[in-house]
Amino acid sequence: MEPTNIIQILNQIPGFSNSVSLIIGSIITAVFLRRNTQAQEFEKIKAKGNKAVYDWIDEQLIGTSVTAVLIGQDTCNRDFVRYELQQSYKKGNKIIGIFIHNIKDMRTGLTSPKGNTTFGSLGKDYKGDDVYFYQIAKTYDWINDDGYNNFGKWIED
């Protein structure tokens, strides 16, 4: 059976690990893989308010060492994504970005515009200066950089 969404695709990748905190900004946030949380469970958490979501994100980051951000058209505008990146930086996680704009929509076959990485400050460095995504994260293109075969390498680099 062919994978029908990005979560199924990622689950098939050699080297993909549950210790990776995964953000899918275009779907708000999806760290569902780590604890097998279903989307409807996340919606229940979201219904409790932002604090509940932030607490849930913090919980999902426990035991992780890498945060992979799937960067779509609107990812940089998502507050929950920004929060998870900030918490990941604070925790010392490696952060990588994966552009997903070249992945074709399963229904229409169309791609979307490339997202950007202007997430704002992720925190402060040892000198007290702001740290930004572009300063600390490597980025890849899922299609052009052959994410299916290289994802495991990206999180290990």
PyMOL commands that set and color helices and strands:
alter all, ss='L'
color gray80, all
select helices_A, chain A and resi 6-11+25-27+32-35+39-47+50-61+75-77+79-91+133-136+147-156
alter helices_A, ss='H'
color red, helices_A
select strands_A, chain A and resi 20-24+66-71+94-99+121-124+130-132+138-141
alter strands_A, ss='S'
color yellow, strands_A
deselect
rebuild
show_as cartoon
